[in-house]
Amino acid sequence: MCLLLNCRFSQGLRLRQVDMLQEGITGSSSTLTKLSYRLRGVCKSAIKRMKRRGDLKIGKRHKIVFIDESKFGHKRKYNRGRQSNRASWVFGMLGVKEEFRRPILKVVNQRSAQHLMPILQKHVRQGSTVVSDGWRAYNCLRDAGYNHLTVNHKEVFVDPQTGAHTQNIERLWGVCKATVWRFRGNRTESRLKDHLKVIEWTYWRGDIHKNGPLGMILHDIRRKYPV
């Protein structure tokens, strides 16, 4: 049962109880909830280990990092109760190296320079070329030691002089929101954070393992729950 669940989880498939019942993976919604929670915990622990080692950094001189913010809404469970207008802003930083993508995704309370710059400086190496839209919070990037390129989306999608664009991170937002919706990770801010960690895990670890995400999730399970 656990191996089949791990397989579905690592493939990014929606863990709906009806699917689990049909495939004979689980017969209880509470069991599915507990196992899913533990798998997310495995991913979170792996990302935290990388952060403690200082590995969760992107960019360097002559390398490009894309940054942007996007709003993730929190929906009513089963469409019941009063409609909530609550939503969380997510600050995204995306390093691109050949065919690999390295996202760092942080829920933020505000989109001011005071809130965003410390996060950026913690995860993006100085000397990197940072591409953003014209949001004013990023006006201090050059003073902070970054090469800053901007694109004004009100006028163009690609800057005609520098070639700067934010299409890479716009595509990432599409993937993130589809994934969060598929796993029903937009119910609360806490659950959103968990699913953002799983997305980070997929790009930073799952996609680079020689046996794919399933091989990496089994490896990280052994690290978190050694026999």
Protein Blocks (a to p, Z undefined) as FASTA:
>chain_A
ZZmmmmmmmnopacdfklmmmnomaccfklmmmmmmmmmmmmmmmmmmmmmnopacgdde
hiacdddddddddddehhiajddfbdcddddddddehjbccddddddfbfcfklmmmmmm
mmmcghiacdddfbfklmmmmmnopacddddfklmmbdfklopacklmmmmmmmmmmmmm
mnopambmklmmmmmmmmmmmmmmmmmpfnljmlmmmmmmmmmmcZZ
